[in-house]
């Protein structure tokens, strides 16, 4: 995502520059990208498996992938980790729905669309 952000900046994407004026510096965006990646690749799939699927998949029927397995015994730990992760995301001031976005451009679009219009017009 960092490379995509650099690409958008080299294209002089007005949204990137507006976000920077709003306090979304490189470090804050990189932190958001890292949290997004952790959610997308680790916690999101664990959350999906902890819900249980059809025929008790992940609950009464254990899911095995390589040496890893997922069952009702492990779902509690996964949900606890997700709860702590969400609390951390909230304490950092990030909206939870930003973790569901797949690309840097999606995140930039969402942040830019939700900006405070009055602060933009004051500049």
QUISUL-V33912 format. One record per residue. N is the residue number from 1. RES is the residue in three letters. D_CENTER is the distance of its C-alpha to the mean C-alpha in Angstrom with 2 decimals. Layout:
N|RES|D_CENTER ; N|RES|D_CENTER
This chain:
1|UNK|11.71 ; 2|UNK|14.15 ; 3|UNK|17.04 ; 4|UNK|15.89 ; 5|UNK|15.67 ; 6|UNK|19.13 ; 7|UNK|20.39 ; 8|UNK|19.48 ; 9|UNK|21.22 ; 10|UNK|24.23 ; 11|UNK|24.51 ; 12|UNK|24.87 ; 13|UNK|22.08 ; 14|UNK|22.95 ; 15|UNK|19.43 ; 16|UNK|18.40 ; 17|UNK|21.55 ; 18|UNK|21.13 ; 19|UNK|17.71 ; 20|UNK|19.46 ; 21|UNK|22.26 ; 22|UNK|19.99 ; 23|UNK|18.88 ; 24|UNK|15.74 ; 25|UNK|17.33 ; 26|UNK|16.44 ; 27|UNK|15.60 ; 28|UNK|13.20 ; 29|UNK|11.37 ; 30|UNK|11.53 ; 31|UNK|10.11 ; 32|UNK|6.98 ; 33|UNK|7.01 ; 34|UNK|7.95 ; 35|UNK|5.49 ; 36|UNK|2.79 ; 37|UNK|6.25 ; 38|UNK|7.29 ; 39|UNK|5.39 ; 40|UNK|6.41 ; 41|UNK|9.70 ; 42|UNK|10.79 ; 43|UNK|9.81 ; 44|UNK|9.07 ; 45|UNK|12.46 ; 46|UNK|14.07 ; 47|UNK|13.26 ; 48|UNK|14.78 ; 49|UNK|17.70 ; 50|UNK|18.34 ; 51|UNK|19.06 ; 52|UNK|21.94 ; 53|UNK|23.03 ; 54|UNK|26.40 ; 55|UNK|29.43 ; 56|UNK|27.68 ; 57|UNK|25.49 ; 58|UNK|23.47 ; 59|UNK|25.67 ; 60|UNK|29.34 ; 61|UNK|28.82 ; 62|UNK|27.05 ; 63|UNK|24.49 ; 64|UNK|25.44 ; 65|UNK|23.78 ; 66|UNK|25.86 ; 67|UNK|26.54 ; 68|UNK|23.60 ; 69|UNK|24.23 ; 70|UNK|22.45 ; 71|UNK|24.57 ; 72|UNK|25.02 ; 73|UNK|25.77 ; 74|UNK|22.42 ; 75|UNK|20.33 ; 76|UNK|21.12 ; 77|UNK|19.78 ; 78|UNK|16.47 ; 79|UNK|16.16 ; 80|UNK|17.24 ; 81|UNK|14.66 ; 82|UNK|11.89 ; 83|UNK|13.81 ; 84|UNK|14.10 ; 85|UNK|10.47 ; 86|UNK|9.84 ; 87|UNK|12.98 ; 88|UNK|11.99 ; 89|UNK|8.89 ; 90|UNK|11.52 ; 91|UNK|14.20 ; 92|UNK|12.60 ; 93|UNK|12.67 ; 94|UNK|9.13 ; 95|UNK|8.82 ; 96|UNK|6.99 ; 97|UNK|6.98 ; 98|UNK|4.99 ; 99|UNK|1.81 ; 100|UNK|5.14 ; 101|UNK|6.40 ; 102|UNK|8.17 ; 103|UNK|9.97 ; 104|UNK|10.64 ; 105|UNK|13.18 ; 106|UNK|11.08 ; 107|UNK|9.11 ; 108|UNK|12.62 ; 109|UNK|14.22 ; 110|UNK|12.24 ; 111|UNK|12.79 ; 112|UNK|16.32 ; 113|UNK|17.10 ; 114|UNK|16.35 ; 115|UNK|18.42 ; 116|UNK|21.50 ; 117|UNK|24.39 ; 118|UNK|27.02 ; 119|UNK|25.66 ; 120|UNK|25.52 ; 121|UNK|29.09 ; 122|UNK|30.36 ; 123|UNK|29.78
